[in-house]
Amino acid sequence: MAKAAGESRFRQTTVMVLITFFQVICAAEVILAQDEISPVLVYIFAGYIVSEWLYMMFGVIFTGSDYFELEAIAFFLSGIGLTVCATISEDYALKQVVAIALGLAVYLVLLLLIKNMRVAMFLRYPAAVASLLLLAANLILAKATNGALNWITLGSFSFQPSELVKIAFVLVGAVSLDKLLSNTNLIRYIVFSLACVGALFLMRDFGTALIFFFTFILIAYMRSGDVRTIALICTAALMGALLIIYFKPYVANRFAAYRHVWENMDSTGYQQTRVLIYSASGGLFGLGLGEGKLRDVFAASTDLVFGLVCEELGLITGIAVCVSFAFIVVFAIRAAKGAKSSFYVIASVAAAGMLLFQLMLNVFGITDLLPLTGVTLPFVSRGGSSVICSWGLLAYIKAAGAPFRLPSPDVDMSRKSVPSKKGGRAA
């Protein structure tokens, strides 16, 4: 056991050294590119890197655990987002690092709360009520931004309620269906899900609505395992979408450029064609931070940030971002296998699925493999609400509790698990 712990700590330290090396190079490139060295940027990057190491060291001391790979991935992705913001302005970088700090705080508080199943059960109804009130307030108070009503602005402060509701959505679903599936629990969760998705459609935030619907399907399938029921739900949703398009033609107009971006490269396909052209020009290692042309296109640091990363940091970094999310999913699956309750199984896989699906909508949308929905890239896109939500979802995966580690060479892998004699479907 001591040998395994030592090997895990060595691998974790090696990963953190590599991440720090990458971040130091990025920070140096951003800071030295300025006409005058900015003390603010120096403090931001130095503080961020030192905070990563302090978190890891204090985590080992206070928890006695050597497994912080999940947080290392989040720090790596968040660091890329911070770097992109720093190339734009000090103000953006400062707001982004504050958002990361708030996200980490939400992660730790939520992790502490849901470690206790009784607390998680208690939080279900307040979380559901707060979510519906937030979405209702969004519909009343929000002003249209880029055709959608998904931002609430209070003075100089603005936030996106739907991002915060994602955290509650997973909690409510996992707690509601934790026990043996009953009609009452299922109906309540369906009503809650319909209310959330319906509100998002009224806000014209179709990308986020699709993420919520996918997560609902994932949670429902994990608990019931009934493919026919899931197919029926998807069919009903498709019919509802067709009715919405029929009575609200402007919805279809938002996706009219799909698969036709090159024919409309100076109008509706402007963003996607520029992403394809400029990201390809970056090659394997990129043009250098601040040197890309995509940064002059609208939403370069938010919806199109993956293209900007590929252009300025290179295709290798872009692939590393995608692989990082794959590791999060693998971590969630392995954690779910050793979870002590079906709540943690459902919550961890649903949270990882939500992050992965949002990544797919973002990357495939800006490259025209899927319709452009305008969703952000978790951890990386500029925006406080998105960063906080990403860290919050990570807590469900961590709470499942199983460490992610490679099997030791001396472990006998020939032994196979024996199916349970009791039968029944696993969650």
C-alpha positions as CSV (number, residue, x, y, z in Angstrom):
1,M,0.0,0.0,0.0
2,A,2.8,2.4,0.9
3,K,4.5,1.6,-2.4
4,A,1.3,2.3,-4.3
5,A,0.8,5.6,-2.5
6,G,4.4,6.6,-3.2
7,E,4.0,5.8,-6.9
8,S,0.8,7.7,-7.1
9,R,2.3,10.7,-5.4
10,F,5.3,10.6,-7.8
11,R,3.0,10.5,-10.8
12,Q,0.9,13.4,-9.4
13,T,4.0,15.5,-8.7
14,T,5.3,14.8,-12.2
15,V,1.9,15.9,-13.8
16,M,1.9,19.1,-11.7
17,V,5.5,19.9,-12.7
18,L,4.6,19.5,-16.4
19,I,1.4,21.6,-16.0
20,T,3.5,24.3,-14.1
21,F,6.1,24.3,-16.8
22,F,3.5,24.8,-19.5
23,Q,1.8,27.6,-17.4
24,V,5.1,29.4,-16.8
25,I,6.0,29.4,-20.5
26,C,2.5,30.8,-21.3
27,A,2.7,33.4,-18.5
28,A,6.2,34.5,-19.7
29,E,5.0,34.8,-23.3
30,V,2.0,36.9,-22.3
31,I,3.9,39.2,-19.9
32,L,7.0,39.8,-22.1
33,A,4.7,40.6,-25.1
34,Q,3.6,43.8,-23.4
35,D,5.3,47.1,-24.1
36,E,5.9,47.3,-20.3
37,I,5.9,44.4,-17.9
38,S,2.6,44.4,-16.1
39,P,2.9,43.8,-12.3
40,V,-0.8,42.9,-12.2
41,L,-0.3,40.0,-14.7
42,V,2.8,38.9,-12.8
43,Y,0.9,38.7,-9.6
44,I,-2.0,37.0,-11.2
45,F,0.0,34.2,-12.8
46,A,2.4,33.8,-9.9
47,G,-0.5,33.7,-7.4
48,Y,-2.4,31.1,-9.6
49,I,0.6,28.8,-9.9
50,V,1.5,29.0,-6.2
51,S,-2.2,28.4,-5.3
52,E,-2.2,25.2,-7.3
53,W,0.8,23.8,-5.4
54,L,-0.5,25.0,-2.0
55,Y,-3.9,23.3,-2.7
56,M,-2.2,20.0,-3.6
57,M,0.2,20.1,-0.6
58,F,-2.5,21.1,2.0
59,G,-4.9,18.6,0.4
60,V,-2.4,15.8,1.1
61,I,-1.8,17.0,4.6
62,F,-5.5,17.5,5.7
63,T,-7.1,14.6,3.8
64,G,-4.4,12.0,3.9
65,S,-5.2,11.3,0.2
66,D,-2.6,11.3,-2.6
67,Y,-5.2,11.4,-5.4
68,F,-5.7,14.9,-6.8
69,E,-5.6,14.2,-10.5
70,L,-9.1,15.5,-11.1
71,E,-8.2,18.9,-9.6
72,A,-4.9,18.9,-11.6
73,I,-7.0,18.6,-14.8
74,A,-9.2,21.4,-13.8
75,F,-6.3,23.6,-12.9
76,F,-4.7,22.9,-16.3
77,L,-7.9,23.8,-18.2
78,S,-8.6,26.8,-16.1
79,G,-5.0,28.0,-16.6
80,I,-5.5,28.0,-20.4
81,G,-8.7,30.1,-20.0
82,L,-6.8,32.5,-17.7
83,T,-4.0,32.8,-20.3
84,V,-6.4,33.6,-23.1
85,C,-8.0,36.3,-20.9
86,A,-4.6,37.7,-20.0
87,T,-3.8,38.2,-23.7
88,I,-6.9,40.4,-24.1
89,S,-6.7,42.6,-21.0
90,E,-5.6,42.8,-17.3
91,D,-9.3,43.3,-16.4
92,Y,-10.4,40.1,-18.1
93,A,-7.5,38.2,-16.4
94,L,-8.4,39.5,-13.0
95,K,-12.1,38.7,-13.4
96,Q,-11.2,35.2,-14.6
97,V,-8.8,34.4,-11.7
98,V,-11.5,35.6,-9.3
99,A,-14.0,33.3,-11.0
100,I,-11.6,30.4,-10.7
101,A,-11.2,31.1,-7.0
102,L,-14.9,31.3,-6.5
103,G,-15.3,28.0,-8.5
104,L,-12.8,26.3,-6.3
105,A,-14.6,27.5,-3.2
106,V,-18.0,26.2,-4.6
107,Y,-16.2,22.9,-5.4
108,L,-14.9,22.5,-1.8
109,V,-18.2,23.6,-0.1
110,L,-20.3,21.4,-2.4
111,L,-18.0,18.4,-1.9
112,L,-18.2,18.8,1.9
113,L,-22.0,19.0,1.7
114,I,-22.8,16.1,-0.6
115,K,-20.3,13.8,1.3
116,N,-23.2,13.5,3.8
117,M,-26.2,11.8,2.1
118,R,-28.6,13.3,4.7
119,V,-27.5,16.8,3.7
120,A,-27.8,16.0,0.0
121,M,-31.3,14.7,0.6
122,F,-32.2,17.9,2.5
123,L,-30.8,20.2,-0.2
124,R,-32.9,18.6,-3.0
125,Y,-36.0,20.7,-2.5
126,P,-34.3,24.1,-1.7
127,A,-32.1,23.5,-4.8
128,A,-35.1,22.8,-7.0
129,V,-37.0,25.8,-5.8
130,A,-34.0,28.1,-6.0
131,S,-33.4,26.9,-9.6
132,L,-36.9,27.6,-10.7
133,L,-36.9,31.0,-9.0
134,L,-33.6,31.9,-10.7
135,L,-34.9,30.9,-14.1
136,A,-38.1,32.9,-13.5
137,A,-36.1,35.9,-12.5
138,N,-34.0,35.5,-15.6
139,L,-37.1,35.6,-17.8
140,I,-38.4,38.7,-16.1
141,L,-35.1,40.7,-15.6
142,A,-32.9,39.7,-18.5
143,K,-32.4,41.8,-21.5
144,A,-31.8,40.2,-24.9
145,T,-28.1,39.6,-25.6
146,N,-27.2,38.2,-29.0
147,G,-30.8,37.0,-29.4
148,A,-31.0,35.2,-26.0
149,L,-32.3,36.2,-22.6
150,N,-29.7,34.4,-20.5
151,W,-27.9,37.1,-18.6
152,I,-29.0,39.1,-15.5
153,T,-27.2,42.4,-15.0
154,L,-27.1,44.1,-11.6
155,G,-25.1,47.3,-11.9
156,S,-21.6,46.3,-13.1
157,F,-22.1,42.7,-12.1
158,S,-23.7,40.1,-14.4
159,F,-24.2,36.4,-14.3
160,Q,-25.9,33.6,-16.2
161,P,-28.4,31.8,-13.9
162,S,-28.7,28.7,-16.2
163,E,-25.0,27.9,-15.5
164,L,-25.7,27.8,-11.7
165,V,-28.9,25.8,-12.3
166,K,-26.8,23.0,-13.9
167,I,-25.3,22.2,-10.5
168,A,-28.7,22.0,-8.9
169,F,-30.1,20.0,-11.8
170,V,-27.7,17.1,-11.3
171,L,-28.2,17.2,-7.5
172,V,-32.0,17.1,-7.8
173,G,-31.9,14.3,-10.3
174,A,-29.4,12.1,-8.5
175,V,-31.2,12.5,-5.1
176,S,-34.7,12.0,-6.5
177,L,-33.8,8.8,-8.3
178,D,-31.3,7.5,-5.6
179,K,-33.9,5.2,-4.1
180,L,-35.8,2.5,-5.9
181,L,-37.4,4.2,-8.9
182,S,-41.0,5.2,-8.1
183,N,-43.7,6.9,-10.2
184,T,-43.8,9.8,-7.7
185,N,-40.0,10.5,-7.8
186,L,-39.9,10.1,-11.6
187,I,-42.9,12.4,-12.2
188,R,-41.5,15.1,-9.9
189,Y,-38.2,15.0,-11.7
190,I,-39.8,15.0,-15.1
191,V,-41.9,18.1,-14.1
192,F,-38.8,19.8,-12.8
193,S,-36.8,19.0,-15.9
194,L,-39.6,20.2,-18.2
195,A,-39.8,23.5,-16.3
196,C,-36.0,24.0,-16.6
197,V,-35.9,23.1,-20.3
198,G,-39.1,25.1,-21.1
199,A,-37.7,28.2,-19.4
200,L,-34.5,27.9,-21.4
201,F,-36.4,27.7,-24.6
202,L,-38.3,30.8,-23.7
203,M,-34.9,32.4,-23.1
204,R,-33.9,31.2,-26.6
205,D,-30.9,29.5,-25.0
206,F,-31.3,26.3,-27.1
207,G,-27.7,25.0,-26.5
208,T,-28.1,25.0,-22.7
209,A,-31.6,23.5,-23.1
210,L,-30.1,20.7,-25.1
211,I,-27.5,20.1,-22.4
212,F,-30.2,19.9,-19.7
213,F,-32.2,17.4,-21.8
214,F,-29.2,15.2,-22.5
215,T,-28.4,15.1,-18.8
216,F,-32.1,14.2,-18.0
217,I,-31.9,11.3,-20.5
218,L,-28.6,10.1,-19.0
219,I,-29.9,10.2,-15.4
220,A,-33.2,8.5,-16.3
221,Y,-31.5,5.8,-18.3
222,M,-28.9,5.1,-15.5
223,R,-31.7,4.6,-13.0
224,S,-34.2,2.7,-15.1
225,G,-32.2,1.1,-17.9
226,D,-35.3,1.0,-20.0
227,V,-34.4,1.8,-23.6
228,R,-38.0,1.9,-24.7
229,T,-39.0,4.5,-22.2
230,I,-36.0,6.6,-23.1
231,A,-36.9,6.3,-26.8
232,L,-40.4,7.4,-26.0
233,I,-39.2,10.4,-24.2
234,C,-36.8,11.4,-27.0
235,T,-39.6,10.9,-29.6
236,A,-41.9,13.2,-27.5
237,A,-39.1,15.8,-27.2
238,L,-38.6,15.7,-31.0
239,M,-42.3,16.2,-31.7
240,G,-42.2,19.1,-29.2
241,A,-39.2,20.6,-31.0
242,L,-40.9,20.3,-34.4
243,L,-44.0,22.1,-33.0
244,I,-41.8,24.9,-31.6
245,I,-40.1,25.3,-35.0
246,Y,-43.5,25.3,-36.8
247,F,-45.0,28.0,-34.5
248,K,-41.7,29.9,-34.0
249,P,-39.9,29.9,-37.3
250,Y,-37.1,32.1,-35.9
251,V,-35.8,29.1,-34.0
252,A,-35.0,27.3,-37.3
253,N,-33.4,30.4,-38.7
254,R,-30.7,30.2,-36.0
255,F,-29.6,26.9,-37.5
256,A,-30.0,27.8,-41.1
257,A,-26.2,28.1,-41.7
258,Y,-25.5,24.5,-40.6
259,R,-23.5,22.7,-43.2
260,H,-23.7,25.8,-45.4
261,V,-21.1,28.0,-43.7
262,W,-18.8,28.3,-46.8
263,E,-21.7,29.5,-48.9
264,N,-22.4,32.2,-46.3
265,M,-18.9,32.9,-45.1
266,D,-19.4,36.6,-44.9
267,S,-22.8,36.4,-43.2
268,T,-24.3,33.6,-41.1
269,G,-21.2,31.4,-41.5
270,Y,-18.7,34.1,-40.7
271,Q,-17.6,32.8,-37.3
272,Q,-17.3,29.1,-38.2
273,T,-15.4,29.7,-41.4
274,R,-12.9,31.9,-39.5
275,V,-12.5,29.3,-36.8
276,L,-11.7,26.7,-39.5
277,I,-9.3,28.9,-41.4
278,Y,-7.4,30.5,-38.5
279,S,-7.2,27.4,-36.2
280,A,-5.7,25.4,-39.1
281,S,-3.1,28.1,-39.6
282,G,-1.8,27.6,-36.1
283,G,-0.3,24.2,-37.0
284,L,0.9,21.9,-34.3
285,F,2.5,24.5,-32.0
286,G,0.5,27.7,-32.7
287,L,1.3,31.2,-33.9
288,G,2.0,32.5,-30.4
289,L,-0.2,34.0,-27.7
290,G,-1.7,37.3,-28.9
291,E,-0.7,36.7,-32.5
292,G,-3.9,35.0,-33.8
293,K,-6.4,36.7,-36.1
294,L,-9.4,34.9,-34.6
295,R,-9.3,37.1,-31.5
296,D,-10.7,39.9,-33.7
297,V,-13.8,37.9,-34.4
298,F,-16.8,38.3,-32.0
299,A,-16.9,35.8,-29.1
300,A,-13.3,34.7,-29.7
301,S,-12.7,34.2,-25.9
302,T,-16.1,32.7,-25.1
303,D,-17.9,30.5,-27.7
304,L,-15.0,30.3,-30.1
305,V,-12.2,29.9,-27.6
306,F,-11.3,26.4,-28.7
307,G,-10.4,27.8,-32.2
308,L,-8.4,30.5,-30.6
309,V,-6.4,28.0,-28.5
310,C,-5.7,25.9,-31.6
311,E,-4.5,29.0,-33.5
312,E,-2.3,30.5,-30.9
313,L,-1.2,27.5,-28.8
314,G,-1.4,24.9,-31.5
315,L,-3.3,21.8,-32.4
316,I,-1.4,19.7,-29.8
317,T,-2.8,21.9,-27.0
318,G,-6.3,21.7,-28.5
319,I,-6.1,17.9,-28.5
320,A,-4.8,18.0,-24.9
321,V,-7.9,20.0,-23.9
322,C,-10.2,17.4,-25.4
323,V,-8.2,14.5,-23.9
324,S,-8.5,16.2,-20.5
325,F,-12.3,15.9,-20.7
326,A,-11.9,12.2,-21.7
327,F,-9.9,11.7,-18.5
328,I,-12.6,13.4,-16.5
329,V,-15.1,10.9,-17.9
330,V,-12.8,7.9,-17.2
331,F,-12.3,9.2,-13.7
332,A,-16.1,9.5,-13.2
333,I,-16.7,5.9,-14.5
334,R,-14.0,4.5,-12.2
335,A,-15.3,6.5,-9.3
336,A,-18.9,5.3,-9.9
337,K,-17.8,1.7,-9.8
338,G,-16.6,2.1,-6.2
339,A,-19.3,4.5,-5.0
340,K,-21.1,3.7,-1.8
341,S,-24.5,4.8,-3.0
342,S,-26.4,5.0,-6.3
343,F,-26.6,8.8,-5.6
344,Y,-22.9,9.1,-6.2
345,V,-23.0,6.8,-9.2
346,I,-25.8,8.9,-10.9
347,A,-24.3,12.3,-9.9
348,S,-20.7,11.6,-11.0
349,V,-21.6,10.1,-14.4
350,A,-24.3,12.8,-15.0
351,A,-21.9,15.6,-14.2
352,A,-19.1,14.1,-16.4
353,G,-21.7,13.5,-19.2
354,M,-22.8,17.1,-18.9
355,L,-19.3,18.4,-19.2
356,L,-18.4,16.1,-22.1
357,F,-21.7,16.9,-24.0
358,Q,-21.1,20.6,-23.6
359,L,-17.5,20.2,-24.9
360,M,-18.9,18.4,-28.0
361,L,-21.5,21.0,-28.6
362,N,-18.9,23.7,-28.4
363,V,-16.1,22.1,-30.5
364,F,-18.3,20.4,-33.1
365,G,-20.5,23.5,-33.3
366,I,-17.7,26.0,-34.2
367,T,-16.3,23.5,-36.7
368,D,-19.7,23.0,-38.3
369,L,-20.0,19.3,-37.5
370,L,-23.0,20.2,-35.4
371,P,-25.3,23.3,-35.5
372,L,-23.7,26.3,-33.7
373,T,-25.5,26.6,-30.3
374,G,-23.3,29.2,-28.6
375,V,-22.4,27.2,-25.5
376,T,-19.2,27.8,-23.7
377,L,-16.2,25.5,-23.4
378,P,-16.1,24.4,-19.7
379,F,-13.2,25.8,-17.6
380,V,-11.6,27.5,-20.6
381,S,-14.1,30.0,-21.9
382,R,-14.1,33.5,-20.4
383,G,-17.0,34.0,-18.0
384,G,-17.5,33.7,-14.3
385,S,-20.7,31.7,-14.3
386,S,-19.4,29.1,-16.7
387,V,-16.1,28.6,-14.7
388,I,-18.0,28.4,-11.3
389,C,-20.4,25.8,-12.8
390,S,-17.6,23.7,-14.2
391,W,-15.9,23.5,-10.9
392,G,-19.2,22.8,-9.1
393,L,-19.9,19.8,-11.4
394,L,-16.5,18.4,-10.6
395,A,-17.5,18.0,-7.0
396,Y,-20.0,15.3,-7.9
397,I,-17.3,13.3,-9.6
398,K,-14.8,13.7,-6.7
399,A,-17.5,12.9,-4.1
400,A,-17.9,9.4,-5.6
401,G,-14.6,8.8,-3.9
402,A,-12.7,6.2,-6.0
403,P,-9.2,7.3,-6.9
404,F,-8.1,7.3,-10.5
405,R,-4.9,5.3,-10.8
406,L,-3.3,2.9,-13.3
407,P,-3.0,-0.7,-12.2
408,S,0.4,-1.6,-10.7
409,P,2.4,-4.1,-12.8
410,D,2.5,-6.6,-9.8
411,V,-1.3,-6.7,-9.6
412,D,-2.9,-9.9,-10.9
413,M,-5.2,-8.7,-13.7
414,S,-6.4,-12.2,-14.5
415,R,-9.0,-12.3,-11.8
416,K,-12.4,-11.3,-13.0
417,S,-15.4,-10.0,-11.0
418,V,-18.1,-12.6,-10.3
419,P,-21.6,-11.5,-11.2
420,S,-23.9,-11.1,-8.2
421,K,-26.2,-14.1,-7.5
422,K,-29.0,-11.7,-6.5
423,G,-29.3,-10.4,-10.1
424,G,-31.0,-7.1,-10.8
425,R,-29.9,-4.2,-12.8
426,A,-27.0,-2.1,-11.5
427,A,-27.5,1.6,-11.3
